[in-house]
Amino acid sequence: MSRMSDAVVLPLDDPAADPAAVGGKGAALARLARGGLPVPDGFHVTTAAYREFLFLDTHHGDPAGFMRWAVPPAVIREVARAYADLGGGPVAVRSSATAEDLPELSFAGQHDTFLAVEGADAVLDAVRRCWASLWTDRAVAYRARHGVPDDGLAIAVVVQRMVDATSAGVLFTANPDTGDPTETVINAAWGLGEAVVGGQVTPDTHTVSGGAETRRHIADKAVMTVCAPEGTRNVAVPENRRRAPVLDETQVLALAAIGRDIQDLFGVPVDVEWAAHPGGFAILQARPITTAVAEVWNDSLRGDYLWTSANVGEAIPSVMTPATWSLVRELSSATVGGHPTTGNIGGRFYLNLSPQVAVGRALGLGGLVRRRTERSFGRVPRGVEIPGLPMSRRQVLRAAVATAVPMLKQVREYRKRLPELLARTPARCASLRDRITKCTTKGELLALWRSDIDALLRRDCATLDAGARTGGAGQRVTVRLRALAGDDAVLLTTGLHDTEQLASLGPLVGLAHLRDGDLDQETYVRHWGHRCADEFEVSAPRPTRTRPGPPASWPLSTPTPWTSWPASPKRERTRGVTWKPPTPAAPPDSAAPPTAPPRRPAPGNAPAPRWSAPSPSSEPSTSAPPP
């Protein structure tokens, strides 16, 4: 076969098989073949062959003319030779236009495909019909609707061995209904895939996430496409197979893995046409997903779970921006058998109680886990049943082990690295903030992200997050509070860690020390200046970035520095009381009224203990200052 740029035939995996030479579909198949994916053997009839045919006898926009005129002899010879080298037999002949399978347009179904074609003359006839399909009314109207010009347009043809498919379908590496990039959706039906892509049958649907099948819907598949002497035809599915699953779980996961490999190869989410045969799977086509789907922030649609915001509602009280949600997903994306442990419902952050309860039940510790769940997330109302997971006990245990092992590794790393992290992270974040402000172009910001910030987020922050998970709240305090306050003890001890101190009280205690003169404003700002209402939201301005002047110029004696913050009248009144100036001390030479003897503070009114810098402990701040 000629390998020149004007070759009329190329091997399927030829490096010269680019979109200009073999069209979008052909170039994608060549890329798959070179990448080692299971693509049926075949060859390309290139755009050079199409243009040579056009140059001789035909005119644009005349489909019938393609069938009236002879194919050039050189094209006939090369196609016949390539078909013989393939071993003859039935083949699939597919159109591949230069404007096809683009990132923004797929041209799905606009050009013709012919299946089970056998014999050199029949293959040449199918090639000519594929050429003609570039100029059907349907294809011309599609291009006009999407603003694709006809100038320079050409079409190639892909010829491949026919797959003896027992089943076929389509795979999406991002959920086509929700746009969720973490979910792979597989449609499957009996026979060839034409009944699926043509909408003639309702296929089975399998959803895979986190390496596990999370949902399946088995459809009533009444029709399937099969090979026939005339090409293909639709026949009724035998009664005993209509409601039977086409794929078992092992096949679903294997197919999803192939989809991930294709997505990695293309670098974008893809939809893939596949076929199953006795030897495995064959990939028939792959193209970028072009349908823009609005992201739906409603993870309650992902399954029958019990969601709660009891332990996060105060820390994340408002609807998250997309930037914040992207960070939350990065740090809180653990799954159990593909079932999420966290989620986004209506833009608010939620925790999923079902996975941990399911693990507890699988271990025979359902009651204990429920009590500990209430300890961490608040009391579950009586009569409310926490749904488990749609998995067998064995599957739940296997999934739990698969999730726990990486977490345990994180915890070990956390314990090993904690002193070093606590010692250097504040200065590191301060340095990064300074470097960020000095970036003047997007390129500089991107370079800084790649060199420093990405590692801070994905490694150091993830390590600190693992440390936060190890904090078992003070059990002695919990037991005593239960005796005194009953169920309210859950609320009172939420967020309490091994140090038996509430990190959320740090800014308040710090203000008391600031008032008493035990620390200066610079020190206070360094430790707590990033704390604020809705501090989990990355777009919320931090006090240290909104108040005028250096910290030393922020007097506590008047509310003036805070008046630039918009507030309701009620908040203004509260603020005025909170920041009421203290009574000035009498001058040394003035007559002071006699003072009463000092008395012991009443219980609950004791002065705050002398302040010292927070020591490295097992309780990292739940809100480390962002870079």
JOGILIN-V107250 format. One record per run of one state. SS is the DSSP state (~ for helix, > for strand, _ for the rest). FROM is the first residue (numbers start at 1). TO is the last residue. If there is no record, write none. Layout:
ss | from | to
SS | FROM | TO
SS | FROM | TO
This chain:
ss | from | to
_ | 1 | 8
> | 9 | 11
_ | 12 | 18
~ | 19 | 34
_ | 35 | 41
> | 42 | 45
_ | 46 | 46
~ | 47 | 57
_ | 58 | 62
~ | 63 | 68
_ | 69 | 72
~ | 73 | 85
_ | 86 | 90
> | 91 | 97
_ | 98 | 112
> | 113 | 117
_ | 118 | 119
~ | 120 | 135
_ | 136 | 136
~ | 137 | 145
_ | 146 | 154
> | 155 | 161
_ | 162 | 166
> | 167 | 172
_ | 173 | 182
> | 183 | 192
_ | 193 | 193
~ | 194 | 197
_ | 198 | 203
> | 204 | 209
_ | 210 | 211
> | 212 | 217
_ | 218 | 222
> | 223 | 228
_ | 229 | 230
> | 231 | 236
_ | 237 | 238
~ | 239 | 242
_ | 243 | 248
~ | 249 | 266
_ | 267 | 269
> | 270 | 277
_ | 278 | 279
> | 280 | 288
_ | 289 | 297
> | 298 | 298
~ | 299 | 302
_ | 303 | 306
> | 307 | 308
_ | 309 | 321
~ | 322 | 331
_ | 332 | 334
> | 335 | 336
_ | 337 | 338
> | 339 | 340
_ | 341 | 341
> | 342 | 345
_ | 346 | 347
> | 348 | 352
_ | 353 | 353
~ | 354 | 362
_ | 363 | 365
~ | 366 | 377
_ | 378 | 392
~ | 393 | 438
_ | 439 | 441
~ | 442 | 469
_ | 470 | 474
~ | 475 | 485
_ | 486 | 487
~ | 488 | 493
_ | 494 | 495
> | 496 | 496
_ | 497 | 501
> | 502 | 502
~ | 503 | 516
_ | 517 | 520
~ | 521 | 528
_ | 529 | 542
~ | 543 | 546
_ | 547 | 550
~ | 551 | 553
_ | 554 | 559
~ | 560 | 562
_ | 563 | 568
~ | 569 | 578
_ | 579 | 627
